[in-house]
Amino acid sequence: MLAKTYLKNNAGAVAQKLGPGLITGAADDDPSGIAAYSQAGAQFGYGLLWTMLLTYPLMVSIQLVSARIGRVTGHGLAWNMRGQHPSAIVFAVVGLLLVANTINIAADISAMANALSILIGGPRHAYTVAVGMLCVVLQIFIPYARYVRVLKWLTLALLAYVGVVFAVGISWVEVLAAVLVPKITLTSEYVTTIVAILGTTISPYLFFWQASQECEEIRACKADQPLRRHPEQAAKQIRRMKIDTFAGMAVSNAIGFFIMLTAAATLHAHGALEIQSSAQAAEALLPIAGQFAFLLFSLGIIGTGLLAVPVLAGSSAFALSETFGWRGSLNLSPLQGVRFYGIIAVSTFVGVGLGFSPVDPIRALYWAAVVNGVISAPIMAATMLLASNRKIMGKFTIGGPLKALGWGATGVMAAAALVMVSHHLLSS
């Protein structure tokens, strides 16, 4: 009763603390992530549910470190890396980010178009163009302060996946046993899927986005300043970042868990072991779980896609603008941020174009998730070095549990990638 009264009286204050972390976490469960989680549940049943418990502390640590760099310095990750690492390394990191993001955008837009076509009929390619144009217009012409409120509301689309679970029968005893006592099989397919889950859950674009969004929050509020210049704001802002990041990553992992659980309890249980896209997962649910589950799952694909595509395109724009020293902010007018918004438009429309090509964006996406899982470790290491550098962070360098957990997360990502590569080399 006390908790309910507190939430009722302080809902506004709690909502104010939720921003970059909540949006980052929600954007992680994009249609491409839905496809990866659905495939994991369909192929291995409850066998990989335990990974969602593992990824939560890993996500929290690296996202909190990224947010701290942005809030302390007032600049994003690429800007800070540019001052500390050789240009070739920075260009390689940003180049990999751009390629992976564009493939993700293509897969997400295709999934949204497929979901619309399934729900209301009509040509998928027309929806592909319309969705791409909508995402570009939203980012270019809506001011950041208003735009971020739209993104917060779109996170409610994630509740669709919770609804699906309660629309189908679940053996919770089996679920608990699978989570607490996992049966790990070190086959190439199993290990590769783990790396794909890690890659789609702990993705480099999320590091860049959350750091840049802390900078956007500073620009949007005149009273807020980078902590290196105004350390008196540190206690309030660091507390806010912790609440925001812990909540955002909890949303992300809980929804990923429910998506995998839904696929395991429906698709895997009925022998549908191979899912090529999130839209296919929604279609497969129709005869198994009924119209309600199908509708919730399909609407969730559209809502999360509208949230994730701007995050993907925006993270590319922030990274490239910081690398070349261009003005980059969602607070800029279209004329002030021609290059910045140009990157958003180009990356989005290239993604739209891939939807028309014979290249299968969903299959490419799966391997993009695997690549993300491989390249995340060195990017995380570079981020941890930035956060530990007193020249950059001043007295706000990370230490204690956060530093230990951040390096631990980096080690887990590196170890998973090495095990996967070793398995493939030994089996070839």
N, C-alpha and C positions, 0 to 999 in steps of 0.2 A: 504494500500500500504506500509506504514511504517512497519507494523507488518510482512508483507511478506518479505520485504527486510531484516529485522532483522533476521528472521528465516533462510533465505538463507545464510546470512553472518555468522551466529553463530550456524549453525546446528551441527557442530562438537563439540562445547563447550556444547551445550544442551545435545547431546548424551553422552558426558563424564559424565554428572551429573546423568544419568539414569543407574542404575545397580541393586543392591539388591532389592530396592523397586519396580522397574518395573517388575523384574522377579518374585518376591513374589506375586504381584498383578495378573500377568498373570497366574501363576501357580494355583491361587485360582479358576480360571474358567476351571478346569480339566474336563474330561469326566464325573466323578461322580457328580461334581457340575452342569454340563450341564443337567444330568438326574434329579437332584433335582429341578433346575429352570424350566425345561420342565414340570415336574410333577405339580409344583405349577401353571404354566400358563395353563396347560391342565385342571386341576381340578377346579381352581378358576377364570379362565379368567384373566381380568385386576385387579382382586380384591386384589392381593398381590404386585403389582408394587411399591406401596409406600414404601415397606420394603427396596428397593434399595437406596432410599434417606436416610432412617434411618441408614443403615449400613455404609454409606460412612464416616461420622465423627467418628463413633465408630472404624472402621478399621484404619483410619489415626492415631488416638490417640494411640492405643495399638501397632501398627506397628512402629510408630515413637519412642515410649518409648523403644521398643525392640531393634531397631537399635541404639538408643542412648546408651543403656547399653553395646552393643557389641563394639561400637566405643570408648567409654570412658574407658572401662576396658581392652579391647583387648581379652575378653573371652566371650563365649556364655552364654545363660541363665542357662543351667544345671550346668555349672562350678560355676557360681555365687550363684545359689541356694544351691549347695553342701556346701558352706561355711557359709550359713546363716540359713538353715533349717535342722531338724533332717533327718538322712539318710532314715528312713522309708517313710517320706513324699516325698523326692526326688525320691526314687525308685518307689513309687506309681505313681507319676506324669509321670516319664519316661516310666513306664510299660504301662500306659493307652495310652500314645503317640504311643508306638510301636504297640500296638494292633490296634488302630484306623488307623495308617498309613498303616499297612499291608493290612487291609481290603480295604482301599482306593486304594492301588496299584493293588490289585486283580481286583477291579471293573474297574479301568482305563485301565489296560491291556486287560481285556475282552472286553471292549467297543471298543478299537482300533482294536482288532482282528475281532470283529463283523463288524466294519465299512469297514475293508479291504476285508472281505469275501463278503460283500454286493456290494462293488464297483467293485472288479476284479474277484470275485469267488475264489474257493479254500477252503481247510479245515481250519476252524476257529482255531482248536487246534494247528495246525502248525504255524499259525500267532501268537498265544499266546506265544509260545516258542521263536519265532524269535524276537518279540518285546521286550520280557524280556531280551534276550541276548544282543540286541542292546543297551538297556538302561544301562545295566551293563558295557558293553565295553566302551561306551561313557564316563562314569564317571571315570573308572579306568585308561584308557589309553590315554585320551586327557588331556593335561595340562590345569590348571584352566583358565589361561589368554585367551587361545583359546576357551575353553569350554564355558565361560561366553558370548563370542561374538556369539556363536551358539545359546545359550539360548535367547539372545536378538532378533535375527532374527526370532526365533520360535514364539515370541509374535505376529508377524504379522498374524499368523493363526487365531487370535481372530477376525480379521476384517471380517472373513467369516460370522459371525453372524450379523454384520451390513448389509452385502450384502443381507442376507436372508430377513431381514425386508423390504428392498426396492424392493424385488422381489415379495412381496405379498401385498394385499390391507390392509391398516391400517386406522382406523378412529381416527385421532389424537385428535379430540375434546373429544371423549370418553376416550382416554388414559389420557389426561390432567385432566379430571374430576376425573378419578379413582385415579390418583396420588395425586392431591391436596385435594380431599374430599373423602377419603377412606371409604368404607362401611365395618366396622369391625363386624364380627360375631364370638362370643366367643364359638364356638363349639370345641369339642376335636380335630377334624381333622384340623380345621383352626389353632388353637393354636399350635398343634404339627408340622404343616408344617412351621409355623413361626420359631419355635425353630430349625427345620431342616435347614431352610434358614440361620438363624444366625450361626448355627454350621458349615455349609459348606462354609459360607462367612468369618466368624471370627474363624478360626480353629487354635488350639494350634500349629500345626506343622509350621504354617506360622510365629508365634512369634519366635520359635527356629531357623528357617531357616534364617530370616532376621538378627537376632543378630549374628549368626555364619557367615553370608556372609559379614557383616561389618568387622569381624575379618579376613576373607579371603582377603578382599580388602587391609587391613593393611599388611598382609603377602606378597601380590602380588606386593606391591610398597614399596621399601626401604625407601623412603622419608616419608611415612605415619607412624605414631606412635599412640598408645593409647593416648587419650586426657588427661588422668590423668598425664601422663609423659611429654606430650608436649602440654600444654594448648594454645600455640600460634597458633596451627592449628585449634582451636575450631571454630572460626567464619566461616572459609571456609567450614569445614566439616559439621557443623550443618546446614548451608545454603544448602549445597548439599543434605544432608539427607532429608530436608524438601521438596525440589523440587522433588527428587526421589520418596519419599513416597507419596506425594500428587498426583503425576502423576501416579504412579503405582496403587494406590487404585482407582483413577478415571477410569483408564482402566478397572480394575476388575469389578467395580460396573456398569459401562456403558455396558459392555458386558453381565453381568448377567441380566441387565434390558432388553437388546435386545433379549436374549434367552427366557426369560419369556414372553416378548411381542410377539415373533414369535409363541410360543406355544399357547398363548391365542388367537391370531388372526387366527390361522389355526386349530390346534387340538381341542381346546375348542369350537370354532365356528362351527366345524363339528361333535361335539358329541364324540370325542375321549378323554375321561376324565381320562383314566388310562394309564400312560406310565411307563414301567418297566425299560427302559434303554435309554441312549443317542442314541444308534444305532437304537432302535425302533422308537425314535422320528424322526430320519433322514428318516427311511422307511415310516413313516406315512406322512411325508411332500411330498413325491413323487407324489401321486395322487392328493394332495390338491394344492400344490404350484408349482409343476413342477420339471423338471430335474435339472434346474439351482440351485434352492434353496436346493434340495436334495444333489447335488454335493458339494456345499459350506458347508453345515452343516456337511457332512461326512468328508470332508478334514479338517474341523476345529476340529473334534473329534480326528483325528490322530495327527495333529500338536500340539494341546494343551496337549494331552496325552504324547507325547515325551518330552514336557516341564515339565509336572507335576510329572511324575514318578521319575525322578532323584531328584526333590525337596523333594518328600515324603521320598524316601530312604535316601537321604542325610541328612535330618533333623533328622531321626532316628539315623544315624551314628554319627552325631555331638553330639546329646543328650547323647547317651550311652557312647561315648568316653570321653566326659567331666565328666560324672558321675563317671567313674572308673579311670580317670586320664590317659587315653591312648592318644597317639599322634593321632590327627585327623585333617586332612586338605585335600582339593582337590588338593593342591600344592604338596603333597607327592607322591613319586614314589610308584608303587605297592608293592615293597619290604619294603619300609619305613612305609607304612600304611597298613600292612597286616590285623590288626584287624579292622581298620576303613573301608577299602574296603570290608572286609569280611562281615561286617554288611550290607553294601549296597547290596552285592551279595545275602546274605541269605534272607534279607527282600524282595528283588525283586523276587527271585525264589520261596519263600513261596507264594507270591502273584500269581505267575504263576501257582503253584500247586493248589491253591484254584480255579483257573479257570477250572480245570479238575474235581473238587469235585462236589457232588450233591448239595452242599450248594449254594444257590442263592446269588452271591456276590452283586448284585444290591439291593436286598431287605435288605441284611445285611448292605449295604452302607447307605441306608436311615436311618436305626436306628443308624449307626455309626455317621451320621450327627447329629442326635438327641442327642446322647451321647456327641459328641463334644460340642453341645450347652449347655449341662449341666455342663461338666467339664471345659469349658472355663473360667467360672466366678472365681473359686478358683485359676486357673493358672494365670489369669489376675491379681487377687489380689496379688499373690506372686510376679509377675513381677512389679507391681506398688510399692510394698514395697521395692524391690531391687532398683528401680529407685529413691526412696525417701530417701535411706540410705546413709548418708554422708560418712560412712566408706568405702562404695563401690564406690560411684560416686564422692566423693570429692566435689568441688565447682560446679559440673555439675549435682547436684540433680535436678530433675524436679520441676517445680513450676508454679504458675499462671494458664493460660488457659489450658495448656497441662495436668497438674495434675488434674484439675477439670474435663476435658473431659475424661481423662483416667479412673478416678474413676466413672464418670457417665456411661461410656461404661460398666464397670464391673457391676454396679448396674442394667443396662438394661438387660444384659445377665442373671444375677441371678434372676431378676424379671420374665423374660420370662420362665425360667426353673421352677420356683415355681408355676406360673400360670398353666403351662402344667401339672405338677404333681398333683396339686390340682384338675384340671378338671378330670384327669383320676381316682383319688381316689373317687371323688364324683359320677362319672358315673359308677363305678364298684360295 
